[in-house]
């Protein structure tokens, strides 16, 4: 079932609505652990991220897992964006980019208001696919903005519907000089199993038979887990573990990572921008590219 220009226009014109959400300290503590915090249980810098009696720090990239609507008895009506993507070929889907804006530090637990919307659909042409920009805005229950996440989804089989290719996000350009800091982040062989408990139950990351059917010898690590590991590295190496300095965190996914591999995060600091990328040590491939972290000072 191919999408049409009318489907796209309907999704883009849909008015935003907010639904109640909620997350607790179990969600944020688990996320911090899943992306590598607390492996040394005596590390005083990381204990505030993993032990609530010591601190209540939350990595900003937890926004990708704690955006949870409150469950009610009735299933919510599908959004225009969900109706659009239901017509697209998910077997040919790639998660291309992830972006984050932080409006205030994320609390360890909160009642929230959540709104999802498609904010852009770009036609790359027949046999070239389509890009869908999906944005989620989250506020605290009092209406104060908390964070906004945005994903670029590349549907490789859904181009040629008659839309424009102009206006898609442009990747951040990394500096050409040597990195200002390099941080090795060793992986765990069970990391995908742990990260799945944060909410992403895609069997591609745990089921060997499913992974083989998708073309991988073994399950691969969640891209958003690597995203969190990169944030962990930036906070550790460049911000003295002060996560409140981060106002934005954007990446482009370039290659899969296998659980247990070491990711080397290379970083460059220029005023309020920390550029970064993640290289897989064992295979010398770039897993995350065009990284851009914006900071307060």
C-alpha positions in Angstrom: 0.0 0.0 0.0 1.9 3.0 -1.3 1.6 6.4 0.4 0.2 9.4 -1.5 0.9 13.1 -1.4 -2.6 13.5 0.3 -1.5 11.1 3.1 1.6 13.2 3.7 -0.3 16.5 3.6 -2.8 15.1 6.1 0.0 14.0 8.5 1.7 17.4 8.3 -1.4 19.4 8.9 -2.6 17.5 11.9 -3.0 19.8 15.0 -0.9 18.8 18.0 -2.6 17.2 21.1 -1.0 16.2 24.4 -1.6 13.1 26.4 -0.6 12.4 30.0 2.7 10.6 30.6 4.7 9.3 33.5 8.1 7.8 34.4 9.7 6.9 37.7 13.2 6.6 39.2 13.4 3.0 38.2 13.2 4.1 34.5 15.9 6.6 34.8 18.2 4.6 37.0 17.9 1.6 34.6 18.7 3.8 31.6 21.9 5.2 33.2 23.0 1.6 34.0 22.1 0.3 30.5 24.4 2.9 28.9 27.4 2.0 31.1 27.0 4.2 34.2 28.1 2.6 37.5 30.3 -0.2 36.3 32.7 0.8 38.9 30.4 0.8 42.0 32.9 3.0 43.9 33.2 5.7 41.2 32.0 8.9 43.0 31.4 10.6 39.7 28.9 8.0 38.5 27.2 7.0 41.7 24.8 10.0 41.5 23.5 8.5 38.3 22.9 5.0 39.7 22.2 5.4 43.4 19.2 7.6 44.4 20.5 8.0 48.0 23.5 9.7 46.6 22.1 11.8 43.8 19.4 12.2 41.2 21.4 12.8 37.9 19.8 11.6 34.6 21.6 11.5 31.3 19.7 13.7 28.9 19.5 10.9 26.2 17.2 9.0 28.6 14.5 11.1 26.9 14.5 8.4 24.2 13.2 5.8 26.7 11.2 7.6 29.3 8.6 9.1 27.0 5.7 6.9 28.2 2.0 7.7 27.9 -0.1 6.7 30.9 -2.0 3.5 30.0 -5.8 3.8 30.1 -8.5 1.2 29.4 -9.1 2.5 25.9 -6.5 2.3 23.2 -5.7 5.8 21.9 -6.8 6.7 18.4 -3.9 6.5 16.0 -2.2 9.8 15.1 -2.0 11.1 11.6 1.7 10.2 11.6 1.0 6.7 12.7 -1.6 6.3 9.9 0.9 7.6 7.4 3.7 5.2 8.5 1.3 2.3 8.7 1.2 2.5 4.9 5.0 2.4 4.6 7.3 -0.6 4.3 8.8 -1.1 7.8 11.0 -4.0 6.5 13.0 -1.3 4.6 13.2 1.1 7.5 16.5 2.6 8.7 16.8 4.9 11.8 19.0 7.6 10.2 19.3 10.4 12.7 18.3 11.3 16.3 18.1 14.8 17.7 17.4 16.1 21.2 16.7 19.5 22.7 16.8 19.8 26.5 14.7 22.7 27.9 15.6 22.0 31.5 17.4 19.2 33.4 15.4 15.9 33.3 14.2 15.0 36.8 14.6 11.5 38.1 10.8 11.0 38.1 8.0 13.1 36.7 4.4 13.4 35.5 4.4 14.7 31.9 2.4 15.7 28.9 3.4 14.1 25.6 2.7 15.1 22.0 3.8 13.3 18.8 3.8 14.8 15.3 5.3 14.3 11.8 7.1 17.5 11.1 8.6 16.7 7.7 8.3 14.1 4.9 10.8 14.3 2.0 10.6 12.4 -1.3 14.0 11.3 -2.5 12.4 9.8 -5.7 11.5 6.4 -7.2 13.8 3.7 -5.8 15.5 6.2 -3.6 13.2 6.2 -0.6 11.6 8.8 1.6 12.6 10.6 4.8 10.1 11.0 7.7 10.8 13.4 10.6 9.0 12.4 13.7 9.0 14.8 16.6 8.0 14.3 20.2 7.4 17.2 22.5 7.4 16.6 26.3 6.3 19.0 29.0 6.1 18.6 32.8 2.5 18.3 34.1 2.5 22.1 34.9 3.1 22.9 31.2 6.8 23.8 31.5 8.8 22.4 28.5 11.1 19.6 29.4 12.6 18.2 26.1 11.9 17.6 22.4 13.2 14.6 20.6 13.2 14.1 16.8 14.0 11.1 14.6 14.8 10.9 10.9 13.4 7.6 9.6 14.5 6.5 6.2 11.9 4.4 4.4 14.0 3.0 1.5 11.0 1.7 -0.5 8.6 4.6 -0.2 9.9 7.3 -2.5 8.2 8.6 -5.6 4.9 9.9 -4.1 5.3 13.3 -5.6 6.6 15.3 -2.6 9.5 17.7 -2.3 13.1 16.6 -1.4 14.0 20.1 -0.2 14.4 21.1 3.4 15.6 17.9 5.0 18.0 18.2 8.0 21.6 18.8 7.1 24.3 16.8 9.0 26.6 18.6 11.3 30.1 18.9 9.9 32.9 17.7 12.1 36.2 19.6 12.5 39.1 18.4 10.4 41.7 18.8 13.2 42.8 16.1 15.6 40.2 15.4 18.4 40.5 17.5 21.6 39.5 14.4 23.7 39.1 10.7 23.1 37.2 8.3 25.4 37.0 4.5 25.1 33.7 3.0 26.2 34.0 -0.8 26.5 30.8 -2.6 25.8 29.2 -5.6 27.5 28.2 -8.7 25.7 24.8 -8.6 27.5 24.3 -4.8 26.9 21.5 -5.2 24.4 19.6 -7.5 26.8 19.9 -4.9 29.5 19.0 -2.0 27.3 15.9 -3.8 26.0 14.5 -3.6 29.5 14.3 0.2 29.0 11.5 -0.4 26.5 12.9 -1.3 23.1 11.9 -5.0 22.7 12.8 -5.3 19.0 14.0 -9.0 18.7 16.7 -7.9 16.3 18.8 -7.0 19.4 18.3 -10.3 21.3 16.9 -13.1 19.1 19.8 -14.8 17.1 17.4 -16.3 14.6 15.6 -13.0 14.0 19.0 -11.3 13.6 20.1 -13.9 11.0 16.9 -13.4 9.0 17.7 -9.7 9.0 21.2 -10.4 7.6 23.3 -10.3 10.8 25.4 -13.2 12.2 24.4 -12.2 15.8 22.0 -9.6 17.3 23.1 -6.0 17.1 23.1 -3.3 19.7 20.3 -0.8 19.7 21.4 2.4 17.9 19.8 4.4 20.7 22.0 2.5 23.2 25.1 3.7 21.3 23.5 7.2 21.3 23.4 7.0 25.1 26.9 5.7 25.4 28.1 8.6 23.3 26.4 11.0 25.7 27.9 9.2 28.7 31.4 9.7 27.1 30.8 13.4 26.5 29.6 14.0 30.0 32.5 12.0 31.4 35.3 13.4 29.2 34.2 17.0 28.5 31.7 18.1 31.1 33.1 16.8 34.4 29.9 14.7 34.8 27.7 17.8 34.8 24.8 16.7 32.6 22.9 19.9 33.2 25.3 21.7 30.8 23.8 19.9 27.8 21.1 21.7 25.8 21.1 19.5 22.6 22.4 16.2 21.4 22.2 15.2 17.7 23.7 12.2 15.8 23.6 10.4 12.5 23.8 6.6 12.7 26.3 5.1 10.3 26.9 1.4 11.1 25.7 -1.2 13.5 27.5 -2.1 16.7 27.7 -5.6 18.1 27.3 -6.1 21.9 30.6 -6.3 23.6 32.5 -4.0 21.2 34.4 -1.0 22.4 33.2 2.4 21.1 35.9 5.1 20.9 34.3 8.5 21.2 36.3 11.3 19.5 35.4 14.9 20.6 36.1 18.4 19.5 35.1 21.5 21.5 34.4 24.9 19.9 32.7 27.4 22.1 29.2 26.0 23.0 29.4 23.1 20.6 31.1 19.7 21.2 31.3 17.8 18.0 31.8 14.0 18.2 31.7 10.6 16.5 31.9 7.0 17.7 34.3 4.5 16.1 34.1 0.7 16.8 37.6 -0.2 18.0 37.5 -3.9 16.9 36.4 -3.2 13.3 37.6 0.4 12.8 34.2 1.6 11.5 32.3 4.7 12.3 29.0 3.8 14.1 27.8 7.3 14.9 28.8 10.3 12.8 28.2 14.1 12.6 27.5 14.3 16.4 26.7 17.7 17.8 26.3 18.4 21.5 25.3 21.9 22.4 26.1 23.2 25.9 25.4 26.2 28.1 28.9 27.4 28.5 
